[in-house]
Amino acid sequence: MADIKSLEEKFQSIVDAETKIEPKDWMPEAYRKTLIRQISQHAHSEIVGMLPEGNWINRAPTLRRKVGLLAKVQDEAGHGLYLYSACETLGIERDELFDQLHSGKAKYSSIFNYPTTSWADIGAIGWLVDGAAIMNQVMLCRTSYGPYARAMVRICKEESFHQRQGYEILLTLSKGSEEQRAMLQDAVNRWWWPSLMMFGPTGKESTHSAQSMKWKIKRKTNDELRQQFVDISIGQAEILGVTLPDPDLKYNEETGHYDFGEIDWEEFWNVVKGNGPCNKERLAARVKASEEGQWVRDAAMAYAEKQAKRKSEASKVA
Ligand code: BYC
């Protein structure tokens, strides 16, 4: 027992000194579990996050828009793969992670359970959803676990391209016809609140925050990041000529930040628990893709085994 305590103290001093923790280093079991939970949820979010946008690839209004959207969705698949790889360094198999997603045991970001009903939604996802994601993920480039921090550096670079492609779609709509401006406003009205929910629960409801901050897995609280996101979005909304759907949004001279209205936490928890508008559809799509792709994985495994066998036979002969 005393040994564990001294190992934990040493671990904390390494974290406090801003030295990265690497896969083979000793780490508290709870640190490992927290990371597996967070990194796998993040990976699942990237993979499920391809679905709402994938819905618009063959309906993009121009070839340029289609190419941009295809590249973005492809990047998201890549992000999922870097994150699953980072997660595997903590001693869990990818199949187990997939099983957790497909059985509904693992969470993924609430935001991907909302439908994309118009082209403006693709712009709003880029501006607000990727904007919120970057706000949260920039701090993760400095997270204490080395493989996660390194994966996040590349992810953040790509996310900023995503955010700009979305904002540019909206900027174009903002200069368009009356119908296009109405479509833009409608998308912002629907995506604003769910984007604020992406940052997670407030205050003490955020059960993991205190420990994750101590371990420097998280560097800022959900509320700090949400506030930063609100502050930065106001000027961007003005440029687009849209209003944000919150009558309580007001600059507070004392705090130097924008006050905003109460988030509908009942809606948030409902979506997190699987009862959002698209939860069932999203999971069913992932399960179907996994089942239909089984033969590809089987063929790849059979090929790898054949190659390994040939190599070992060749080395016996030599
Ligand atoms: N949705 O103690 P808390 C993207 C859960 S992908 C669902 O604050 P934590 C993108 C939380 O898991 C964006 N569940 O937790 C991709 C916990 O439940 P469990 C995803 C949520 O982990 C494609 C409970 O609530 N980004 O960028 O300290 C296209 C208590 O919460 C949510 C990441 O995953 C939610 N929104 O903080 C476009 C970033 N929020 O696990 C864009 C990495 C909370 O105890 N993750 N919960 O059952 C994080 O930074 C943190 O995990 C969070 C939550 C800030 C999300």
Boltz pocket constraint, residues with backbone or C-beta under 6 A from the ligand:
constraints:
  - pocket:
      binder: B
      contacts: [[A, 37], [A, 38], [A, 41], [A, 42], [A, 43], [A, 45], [A, 46], [A, 49], [A, 50], [A, 76], [A, 107], [A, 108], [A, 109], [A, 110], [A, 111], [A, 125], [A, 129], [A, 130], [A, 133], [A, 134], [A, 136], [A, 197], [A, 198], [A, 199], [A, 200], [A, 201], [A, 205], [A, 206], [A, 207], [A, 208], [A, 209], [A, 212], [A, 218], [A, 222], [A, 272]]
      max_distance: 6.0
